[in-house]
């Protein structure tokens, strides 16, 4: 994915397409830019994590090791890719 600026309307129209098993593809302007998914460890769900299209985990930028919500993981993904308005 090429880094570029997006309009607020394009970012707000980001789609989450379910893949099953607690994972969603993140689609921005028709292009899959990564995934957000439930993070499991020690037999239980630990939160949410974002991955690049190559399934490389993205660092969480907030409190804790993993994002608490799917939306927070989505923000982690967009920030890591340099997506801005």
Phi and psi in degrees as a GROMACS rama.xvg file:
@    title "Ramachandran Plot"
@    xaxis  label "Phi"
@    yaxis  label "Psi"
@TYPE xy
-83.5408  131.663  UNK-2
-67.1531  131.716  UNK-3
-159.737  168.468  UNK-4
-86.7513  146.609  UNK-5
-123.794  155.054  UNK-6
-75.1771  159.341  UNK-7
-59.5159  -36.0894  UNK-8
-65.479  -39.5724  UNK-9
-65.0539  -44.4167  UNK-10
-65.0025  -42.1282  UNK-11
-65.7211  -22.8307  UNK-12
-90.8022  9.81824  UNK-13
-55.282  133.481  UNK-14
-102.55  145.924  UNK-15
-114.414  112.723  UNK-16
-103.191  119.267  UNK-17
-64.5823  136.948  UNK-18
-108.513  -11.9729  UNK-19
95.5707  165.718  UNK-20
54.2912  33.323  UNK-21
74.6579  24.1948  UNK-22
-123.007  146.718  UNK-23
-134.093  136.68  UNK-24
-77.9071  139.639  UNK-25
-101.148  120.573  UNK-26
-118.793  121.297  UNK-27
-121.635  119.965  UNK-28
51.7736  44.9499  UNK-29
80.1496  0.320511  UNK-30
-117.041  130.199  UNK-31
-70.9277  119.354  UNK-32
-105.485  -5.04352  UNK-33
159.224  -162.734  UNK-34
-138.867  153.208  UNK-35
-122.595  143.609  UNK-36
-154.948  159.885  UNK-37
-62.4987  142.333  UNK-38
-108.379  121.811  UNK-39
-110.357  140.14  UNK-40
-158.013  142.045  UNK-41
60.7538  30.25  UNK-42
83.9155  0.985913  UNK-43
-139.791  165.676  UNK-44
-77.0553  129.414  UNK-45
-102.634  -9.41131  UNK-46
142.484  -146.034  UNK-47
-125.399  148.046  UNK-48
-136.688  152.839  UNK-49
-108.146  147.949  UNK-50
-133.472  154.31  UNK-51
-72.7762  173.896  UNK-52
-58.1728  -24.6276  UNK-53
-88.1449  9.76839  UNK-54
65.8006  26.9164  UNK-55
-85.6723  124.429  UNK-56
-61.3604  142.62  UNK-57
-99.9015  140.109  UNK-58
-67.3268  139.121  UNK-59
-81.6344  134.789  UNK-60
-100.695  -0.704602  UNK-61
-105.483  -158.845  UNK-62
-72.0401  140.502  UNK-63
86.5577  176.016  UNK-64
-79.7696  -36.2902  UNK-65
-124.551  155.804  UNK-66
-64.3242  144.476  UNK-67
-82.2201  -24  UNK-68
-129.774  161.87  UNK-69
-63.8875  -37.8695  UNK-70
-65.1459  -38.7319  UNK-71
-64.8787  -38.1897  UNK-72
-65.7488  -36.7082  UNK-73
-62.9342  -42.8138  UNK-74
-62.2561  -42.885  UNK-75
-55.1916  -44.5095  UNK-76
-62.7711  -49.7636  UNK-77
-63.1098  -41.137  UNK-78
-64.441  -40.4183  UNK-79
-66.7343  -27.3821  UNK-80
-89.5126  -2.44131  UNK-81
72.9613  26.6774  UNK-82
-79.4218  127.855  UNK-83
-147.849  170.628  UNK-84
